[in-house]
């Protein structure tokens, strides 16, 4: 955080996780960001959740805690709502979060994935990128906050397998054979140069 009047730079987060995609609240008192919070089998980071930093109090509040990636969050409705991308169903779609009640509702249910939501200050529409037909396009949704639904999209088999549903096995562990050894021996003395 760079204070123009005081001409100083302040670190807002300091932890072992990768904190990224910061967005100021409309009043400039808070910063919304995503952070890698889960560890994969190798000890590396996997999975992101959303956090809200109160700058004056230097207090961080966790907004989501889900095995999926919650990311690319932006403020909407003058800061009363948060719009974000999540792959909770196995496909990245646009969701809405109430930062007081933590209620999550869904705004899109695509089969190919939505990213990079953006709303004007009055939230009368939302632009986002959508992958379809082998390429990326930008779409506009009118009155997105009025379109949210409480029912979540159906889980893909991939997502179900990640969340422990043993009836939907997406990944299957297999024994990997050892690498093949090269059985061709080359006599370098007989190779034409």
N, C-alpha and C positions, 0 to 999 in steps of 0.2 A: 504494500500500500504506500503510495507516494503522496505525501502532503505537500501541495504546491506552495502554500503559505509558509510553512516551516522549512521547506526544502529538505525533507528527510524521508528516507525509505524505511518502512517497517515490515518485518516478516509477520504474516498473519497466522500461518500454521507451521508447525515444526514437529513432525513425527516421521516414522519409518515408512509410511505409506505414500503412494503417489497421489497427490492432491492436484486436481486440474479442473478446467472449465469453470473459472470463477465468474459470477454474475452479481453485480450490485443490485440491491433492492431499489425500488423507485425513489425512496427517500435517502438513499446512500448510507444508511446506518448498519446494514447487514450485507453479508456476502454469502451467496449460495454456491456450493461447489460439490464436486464428486470426488470420492476417494476410494482407492482400492483397499478393500477391507478383509478379503478372504484369502486364505492360502490354498494353493493347489497341492497336489501330491508331492511335488518336488520342492515345496517350500517357497515357491514364487507366488506373486500376487495373482489373484483371479477373482473377478467380481467387484463391482463398484456399487456404492450406496451414496445417498445424498445427505449433505450436511449444511447447516446454517450457522454462520459465524456472526455474533453480535460484536461489532468492532469496538465499541466503547467499553463493554464489559469483558472483552476478550474471552467470551464464552462460546463454545461450539456445541450445537444441538444436533444429534443424529435424527434425520427425518425418515429414512427408510432402512430396513434391515431385511433383505430378501436375497436368496441365493442367485437370483438373476442379476444382470447388469442394469442398474438404474443410473441414467447418465443424461448429459446434454440438457440440464434443467434451466428453465428461464422463469422469471416472475410473470404473472398475469393478474389481471383484475386489480391493478394498483397494489400488488403485493399480497392480496388476499388468497391467491391460488398460485400453485407452482405447476408448470407444464414440464413434462420430462419424457424421455425415451426409456423404454424397458423391454427386455426380451423375456418377460415373465411367462409368456405363452410359448416361447421357443422362437418367436419372430419379433423383431423390434417394432413396436407400435408406440403411439403417443398416449400418455396417461396424464391425469390431473390429480394433484395432491392438495388436500386442505392442510396447511401447515399447523393448524390448531388441533383439529380432531385426528389428523393423520389418515383420514379416509382417502382411499385411492379409487378412482374411477377411470374408465377407458374412453378415449376419444376416437381412436381408429382401430380397425381390425383388418389389416391387410395381410396378404400372403407373401409379400416380398420384402417388407421392411421400410419403416419411416425413420428419418433422421433430421437433425438440425431444426427443431421448431423455433419459430420467431413470431412474436406478436407485437403490435403497436401498444402504446400506453393504455388505450381504452379497451384493448382485447377484442375488438369487434370482428377481427379475422385472424387467421393463423396461416403462415406460410411454412412449408416443410418440404424436405426432399424425400422422394419415394423412388425406390428401385423397381422398375417393371420393364418388361420386354427387352431385357438385356442392357438397360441403360438407366441413367438418373434423370429425373425431371423434377421441377418445382411445382408444387400444388398449393392452392389457396382454399381454406375452409372458412366459410362465413359462420359467425356466432359460435365458435368452438366450445365456449364454456356452457352453452345451453344444450350441447349435443352429447355430453358425457353420460355414460350408462354405468350402472353399478355391476352388471354381470361381466365377468372377465372372459376374454376369448378362450376357446377350447385349447387345451395344451397340445402341442405337437408331441409325437412320440419321443423326440429328442428331449424336450423339456420334461416330460413325464419320467423319463429314465434318470434325469439329473435329480429330480425331487423324490426319488426312492420308490416310484411305482413299478413294482416288479412285473406287472402284467404288460407293461410297455417297454420292452427291452430294446433300446436303440443301439447301445454299444455292447459288444460281446467280447469278452476276453479270450484271446487265442494264444496258443504257445507259438512264439516266433522261432522258426528254425535258425540254427547257427548259419553264419554266412558261408556261402560256397567257396571252396578253395579252387584256385585256378589249376586245372589239371593239364593245361597246355604248357609244355616246357619248350623254351626256345633256346637253341644253341646259337649264341651271338656270333660265333666264328663263322657260321654258315649264312648269316644274313648279308645280302648284297648291299653295298653302300654306294 
